[in-house]
Amino acid sequence: MRFPISLYSSITSFLLKNLLKGQKRSPLVLMLELTHRCNLNCAGCDRIRLHAKEQSADLSFDQCIEAVLETDAPVVTITGGEPLLYQELKPLLSDLLLMKRHVYLCTNGLLAESFIDEGKPHPRLTLNFHLDGMEETHDRIVGKKGTFKTAVGALKKAKERGFRVSTNTSVYNNTDIRELEKLFELLKKSNVDGILISPAFSYESVDDNIFLSVEGIQKKFKEMDGFLNRFPLMSSPIYLDFLLGKRKMHCTPWGNPTRNPLGWKSPCYLITDAYYSSFEEMMEKTPWDRYEAGKDPRCTNCMVHSGYEATATRNAFSNVRDLFRLVAWNMKKT
């Protein structure tokens, strides 16, 4: 099973509850960006570029809990920067799990071994490791030799200790799909619980010609279509249809709201036009129709999972065929 039944139950009850309340927009995942500090300088990341000159303070423990309560989202993705640099991470995780949240802790893996040694597995906690290729490619992308070996070693140790483990891979213009196939073979042999794959977002602050157009994305994923079903993908078949050009979807920019040290980021995890002091203010003042329809030029080549997996989930609850397809996909062994 790709995802625990408890996750589906939490999301279903959350959607039904907000449907009965008449709420049109209810986020499923809170992106909790604890810190902008990082121990790497990845080629496709805008955070280190945006915050290198003036480093903002980390979110406080109370700000984190307040953000979770404001959105009431059933899933919390803890990200950064590198979240394992956050001083109060362990008590924060403990409280989030007591609050019955499903937590995905994202990491580049460099500090993960000590966390695994000292921590305890939990059925609602998943460690998510960033891996963008095999050793040479990944180390080049993140800007530090030895990162791949360290991350894979920590990943395997986490599985041995009983943690749920997933990975996150971004696809770029120069991504070698055969290399990704080798990476996914390695991850499958390591018994990871899920592999998330998504085209990278073309950040304005990143000048390098490393990002894909819509046509390029569709071409890459059509080339991968023959082998992806062999692996425990977290990317849903509905989302993959979108990446393959088999269906059209509008973005759900509010599906994954971001709270970071500067405030509530608007309009989405990938684009920053404003920061607001509260979730409610962000939801009220952001012109959602503009971004849902992809009218902003920065949305032109965006097919990133954070905007479209929420759409796939929402659509499934109004389309019986898609709903059964998701259920069958989740139950299928790979």
Secondary structure, 3 states (H helix, E strand, C coil): CCCCHHHHHHHHHHHHHHHHHCCCCCCCEEEEECCCCCCCCCCCCCHHHHHCCCCCCCCCHHHHHHHHHHHCCCEEEEECCCHHHCCCHHHHHHHHHHCCCEEEEEECCCCHHHHHHHCCCCCCEEEEEECCCCHHHHHHHHCCCCHHHHHHHHHHHHHHCCCEEEEEEEECCCCCHHHHHHHHHHHHHCCCCEEEEEECCCCCCCCCCCCCCHHHHHHHHHHHCCCHHHCCECCCHHHHHHHCCCCCCCCCHHHCCEEECCEEEEECCCCEEEEECCHHHHHHHCCHHHHHCCCCHHHCCCCCHHHHHHHHHHHHCCCHHHHHHHHHHHHCCC
